C-alpha cells in the first residue's frame, strides 16, 4: 500500500500556504481541455504561475506535458509538484526570486541614489 499523500492533500496544503502569503489561488478548468495545470497562482506585483500537482514520484500525462510545454513556450511559469515542501519552495521563490550578481550590479548602477 502506498502511504504517500494523495495529490489533493498536497494541493490543499500548498494552497493554504499560498493564501497565508496573500497569494490568490484558483482551480483552473478549461472546458474541452482536461490537460491544463491544476492551479493558477496570482501574487501581488503581477506575479503569475501555474502548478500541476502529482502524487509523489508521478509525472504529468503525455497530454499534460504537451499543455505545460505550450504554456512555457508562451513565457508562462509552470511547475510540477509532487510534495508539499516542493510546493512551498515554489511559492517562496516566486514571491522572493533570487537575483543573479549581474542583475544586482545592474540594479545598483541604475539606482539614482547610488
Residue, then its C-alpha position, 0 to 999 in steps of 0.5 A: x500500500x502506498x502511504x504517500x499523500x494523495x495529490x489533493x492533500x498536497x494541493x490543499x496544503x500548498x494552497x493554504x500556504x499560498x493564501x497565508x502569503x496573500x497569494x490568490x489561488x484558483x482551480x483552473x478548468x478549461x472546458x474541452x481541455x482536461x490537460x491544463x495545470x491544476x492551479x493558477x497562482x496570482x501574487x501581488x506585483x503581477x506575479x503569475x504561475x501555474x502548478x500541476x500537482x502529482x502524487x509523489x514520484x508521478x509525472x504529468x500525462x503525455x497530454x499534460x506535458x504537451x499543455x505545460x510545454x505550450x504554456x512555457x513556450x508562451x513565457x508562462x511559469x509552470x511547475x510540477x509538484x509532487x510534495x508539499x515542501x516542493x510546493x512551498x519552495x515554489x511559492x517562496x521563490x516566486x514571491x522572493x526570486x533570487x537575483x543573479x550578481x549581474x542583475x544586482x550590479x545592474x540594479x545598483x548602477x541604475x539606482x539614482x541614489x547610488 
